[in-house]
Amino acid sequence: MAIQRGVKSIAANRKAFHDYYIEDRYEAGIALCGTEVKSLRAGKVNLKDSFCQVKNGELFLYAMHISPYEKGNIFNRDPLRDRKLLMHKREIRRIQAKIQQDGYALIPLSLYLKDSKVKVELGLAKGKKLYDKRASAAERSAKREMDRAMKSQGRSY
């Protein structure tokens, strides 16, 4: 079987960009079982409320829901089980030092296939306050209005 080259997106956590300021990004592998990989390839995954923590020098991903594979019968695992992330020890130590600072969290941003291996993009994030969310929504809305105005003026000439 030939190895697929390139990157194919499986899922993205768009809510993370709404709730957090993403300051730094990392790439990690993920330890999965066979039926979980088949379910991921079908796109049956939810990253919405998931998060990462360092425990005993290892990085774990919590609350990521991978739906059971339909044809998997007894080999299916618990959809919400904790999954180990694969990174170099020095990277994990560096991330742990940053997480221990006040207000930082490690959030999965996206899940993708890279050369037929499942990878997770992690973001070192700082939480937004409610007024920050309102300001970013107003900014997006103003930009949309400006784009509409520019587009309509371009047609009138």
C-alpha positions as a printed Julia matrix, in Angstrom:
157×3 Matrix{Float64}:
   0.0    0.0     0.0
   1.39   3.39   -1.01
   1.87   6.05    1.65
  -0.29   9.1     1.05
   1.67  12.34    0.95
   0.45  15.74    2.02
  -1.9   17.1     4.67
  -5.63  16.36    4.88
  -7.72  18.16    7.49
 -10.03  16.01    9.63
 -11.52  18.49   12.12
 -10.99  22.02   13.39
 -11.83  23.61   16.74
 -13.27  26.95   15.62
 -14.66  27.64   19.09
 -11.1   27.86   20.43
 -10.41  30.97   18.33
 -13.57  32.55   19.73
 -12.79  31.78   23.37
  -9.0   32.18   23.48
  -6.07  34.23   22.21
  -3.74  31.7    20.58
  -0.15  32.69   21.38
   1.87  29.69   20.22
   1.24  26.53   18.15
   2.68  23.02   18.4
   2.3   19.78   16.46
   1.94  16.45   18.25
   1.26  12.87   17.31
  -1.52  10.97   19.04
  -1.68   7.36   20.26
  -4.84   5.77   18.83
  -6.33   2.33   18.25
  -7.23   0.96   14.82
 -10.97   1.55   15.0
 -10.4    5.11   16.23
  -8.26   5.87   13.18
 -10.97   4.49   10.88
 -13.57   6.65   12.61
 -11.29   9.7    12.3
 -10.85   9.11    8.58
 -14.65   9.18    8.34
 -14.58  12.57   10.12
 -16.5   11.47   13.23
 -14.67  13.52   15.85
 -15.53  16.48   18.09
 -12.82  18.77   19.51
 -15.16  21.39   20.97
 -14.54  21.08   24.73
 -11.24  19.2    24.68
  -8.06  20.28   26.45
  -4.54  19.0    27.22
  -2.65  18.57   30.47
   0.8   17.35   31.46
   0.72  14.43   33.89
   3.93  12.71   35.13
   5.98  14.22   32.32
   3.56  12.99   29.63
   1.02  14.99   27.64
  -2.62  13.83   27.56
  -5.66  14.98   25.59
  -8.97  14.97   27.49
 -12.63  15.16   26.4
 -12.04  14.64   22.66
 -14.98  12.62   21.38
 -14.26  10.05   18.65
 -17.48   8.26   17.7
 -17.28   4.45   17.74
 -16.53   2.86   14.36
 -19.74   1.35   12.97
 -18.11  -1.92   11.87
 -15.81  -2.18   14.88
 -17.92  -4.34   17.26
 -15.82  -5.45   20.32
 -12.72  -3.54   19.26
 -14.3   -0.11   19.78
 -12.91   1.93   22.67
 -14.57   4.45   24.96
 -15.32   7.57   22.84
 -14.17  10.0    25.57
 -11.11   8.15   26.85
  -7.9   10.07   27.63
  -5.42   9.92   24.76
  -1.66  10.23   25.03
   0.02  12.84   22.85
   3.45  12.15   21.41
   6.02  14.94   21.72
   9.66  15.25   22.68
  10.3   15.46   26.41
  12.02  18.85   26.17
   9.01  20.28   24.3
   6.66  18.92   26.96
   8.76  20.5    29.72
   8.77  23.85   27.89
   4.98  23.69   27.45
   4.45  22.7    31.09
   6.44  25.74   32.26
   4.22  28.02   30.16
   0.97  26.32   31.27
   1.86  26.84   34.92
   1.75  30.6    34.33
  -1.57  32.13   35.29
  -4.33  32.0    32.68
  -2.69  29.75   30.06
  -4.17  26.53   28.68
  -3.2   24.03   26.01
  -6.07  23.6    23.54
  -6.28  21.33   20.47
  -6.91  23.53   17.42
  -7.14  20.96   14.64
  -6.77  17.31   13.78
  -5.27  16.26   10.47
  -3.57  13.46    8.53
   0.03  14.17    7.61
   1.61  11.5     5.42
  -1.05   9.0     6.65
  -0.3    9.73   10.35
  -2.82  11.46   12.62
  -1.48  14.72   14.05
  -2.95  17.28   16.46
  -2.22  21.0    16.29
  -2.09  22.39   19.82
  -2.34  26.03   20.77
  -1.0   27.69   23.89
  -3.95  29.9    24.69
  -4.96  32.66   27.06
  -8.68  33.04   27.81
 -10.68  35.95   26.44
 -12.99  37.99   28.61
 -16.56  38.68   27.49
 -15.74  42.24   26.42
 -12.85  40.91   24.31
 -15.23  38.56   22.51
 -17.62  41.45   21.83
 -14.79  43.63   20.52
 -13.54  40.92   18.14
 -17.12  40.33   16.88
 -17.55  44.09   16.28
 -14.2   44.2    14.48
 -15.22  41.31   12.2
 -18.54  42.98   11.47
 -16.87  46.33   10.62
 -14.41  44.59    8.3
 -17.28  42.82    6.54
 -19.09  46.15    6.04
 -15.93  47.78    4.64
 -15.45  44.89    2.21
 -19.06  45.23    1.03
 -18.66  48.99    0.53
 -15.41  48.53   -1.42
 -16.99  45.85   -3.57
 -20.08  47.96   -4.36
 -17.94  51.0    -5.24
 -15.82  48.87   -7.55
 -18.93  47.85   -9.54
 -20.26  51.4    -9.98
 -17.25  52.53  -12.06
